[in-house]
């Protein structure tokens, strides 16, 4: 599941015109890493929500901005598991 989420994230970032050549699980999504703008973070969150059937609250946007790629993968996987357990 984590590998699928990671591939989805990297594919989405590539489609959004971000360079993913040096991106790994330890790469921050914010300024110190991928450098996603707030608009790009919102777009990535929407793609994840649509792709995996999970939801992020608006107030979580700041949290996602300081996550690494690996942390976001883990967060999405946890939400997918929680949704499938319902």
ChimeraX attribute file (.defattr): number of C-alpha atoms within 10 A of each C-alpha:
attribute: neighborCount
match mode: 1-to-1
recipient: residues
	/A:1	12
	/A:2	15
	/A:3	10
	/A:4	10
	/A:5	20
	/A:6	19
	/A:7	13
	/A:8	17
	/A:9	20
	/A:10	18
	/A:11	14
	/A:12	17
	/A:13	19
	/A:14	13
	/A:15	10
	/A:16	13
	/A:17	9
	/A:18	15
	/A:19	12
	/A:20	15
	/A:21	8
	/A:22	8
	/A:23	15
	/A:24	14
	/A:25	13
	/A:26	12
	/A:27	18
	/A:28	22
	/A:29	22
	/A:30	19
	/A:31	11
	/A:32	11
	/A:33	16
	/A:34	18
	/A:35	15
	/A:36	20
	/A:37	13
	/A:38	13
	/A:39	9
	/A:40	14
	/A:41	19
	/A:42	17
	/A:43	16
	/A:44	18
	/A:45	22
	/A:46	16
	/A:47	15
	/A:48	20
	/A:49	15
	/A:50	11
	/A:51	11
	/A:52	16
	/A:53	14
	/A:54	18
	/A:55	15
	/A:56	15
	/A:57	7
	/A:58	8
	/A:59	8
	/A:60	10
	/A:61	14
	/A:62	12
	/A:63	9
	/A:64	21
	/A:65	19
	/A:66	16
	/A:67	18
	/A:68	21
	/A:69	24
	/A:70	19
	/A:71	17
	/A:72	23
	/A:73	22
	/A:74	16
	/A:75	14
	/A:76	24
	/A:77	18
	/A:78	14
	/A:79	16
	/A:80	17
	/A:81	12
	/A:82	11
	/A:83	13
	/A:84	9
	/A:85	7
	/A:86	5
